[in-house]
Amino acid sequence: MFLFRTKPIESLAQADHEGGLKRVLGPANLVALGIGAIIGTGIFVLTGQAAAAHAGPGIVISMVLAGVVSALAGLCYAELASTVPIAGSAYTYSYATLGEFVAWIIGWDLVLEYALGAATVAVGWSGYFVRVLADFGIAFPAIVSAAPGTAVPVAGGGTVTAIFNLPAVVIAMLVTALLVRGVRESATVNGVMVVVKVAVVLLVIAAGVWFVNADRFTPMIPPNTGTFGEFGWSGVMRGAAVIFFAYIGFDAVSTAAQEARQPQRDMPIGILGSLAICSVLYVAVATVMIGLVPYAQLGGPAPMAVTIDYAREAARGSALEGLLGVMPVLVKIAILAGLTSTMVVQVMAQPRIFMAMSRDGLLPPWMSRVHPRFGTPHLTTIATGSVVALAAGLTPIDVLGHMVSIGTLFAFVVVSAGVVILRKTHPQLERPFKTPWSPVVPVLSAAVSLALMLSLPGETWTRLFVWMAVGIVIYFTYGFRRSRLAGQEPVSPPVTVS
């Protein structure tokens, strides 16, 4: 059936050699890209909000659950990224295993993960930016500091209703300009920022662990309020689904496969290495946050800053008082750098998926063009950055976060299924990395990812269905007839233009 025609593995190999992108990234760059994408708004913002609204101290359990889901999916991504080392991530894997229609659905779905993920981070960046300015006595206009309709507290009491999130738009456009300039420059900037934000997380853990109050973990799982997702075990599950956003990013490494020097070796290192490092840091920092701050007070836009404030109060009279006295501003500035690096990776990932889809004929040809000097998909990067800026300027962070989570979990389900299918249909393929205990691990990955999807709010599912319906209309009105497989045309490399 035409809808489920698969892309020959041989054509993927051809695209690997003729892709037009520069192979400049080594394993250290890929691990840094993964960490840069993972450590961001999820840990700096959404963890506290999920604890306050859903899980309480049980957020530590939620963090472990989300990490397990990510680890299972990470093993599946590592196998496919080493077997099919082509830009496009889950889209490309689906095209080779499940067919064109499923690949289109996943490609369209990944917009939710990468473009809206970057928009979510931009909104988190905006919140911390406004707080940093306030620390220096500068009052940023509240009316342009949040999504339309948001009530923003102002000095002296009262609120102002925002109409636009200007800082989020500005940072989105600056990141876009950096990525148009080149992947090597972007990777260098990202590497510096990764060091900064990992240092922040380690500093928070090291300074706060001395003042953790064990009583704040009792009860570990607060009683359910009578509503699904508000504390109790359902709250722990809802919390895991929400903070799953904190782990998103390791799969973004796979979109850089055609820019890795030795993708068969380096892609698994980048994916699994970044995920392992971040998982350890996340559980530690969540434990410190809950141990320092009553969980109900972590629901604001900058819970990490609240945690530092509590640590500073707890340290009065101790040897750490001086250090913690200067930490709040330093931490906020470092978090801004960390969130910027997350945006760099996510805005970098989306155009490469569009490029792969365009090369297959499913999107217009201009989306696969590569700049002759910079070696980047400049037109799709600019288009992606514009979408990110618009979404960041107009959409609340909780709506964005839920959409990113459900979109990514959906991709995880498909990738996990793809591992099992490709093992059956192409057993002869060289697999530099193999998912252990297959098919148990891939099936478990798909099942747990689906369970987390089901724990998300009903309105998030409605938005997902609407988004997918729009994508299906676009596919049947454009991509279905123009697909290169439909015309039996060879898959061509991206077009380089001036």
LINRAJO-V999482 format. One record per helix or strand of 3 or more residues. SS is the DSSP state (h for helix, s for strand). FROM is the first residue (numbers start at 1). LEN is the number of residues. Records with the same first field share a line. If there is no record, write none. Layout:
SS->FROM-LEN / FROM-LEN
This chain:
h->2-3 / 9-9 / 27-12 / 41-43 / 90-8 / 100-36 / 142-3 / 166-16 / 183-29 / 214-4 / 232-16 / 250-10 / 263-30 / 295-4 / 303-12 / 321-39 / 365-4 / 378-17 / 397-29 / 440-15 / 458-25
s->151-3 / 159-3
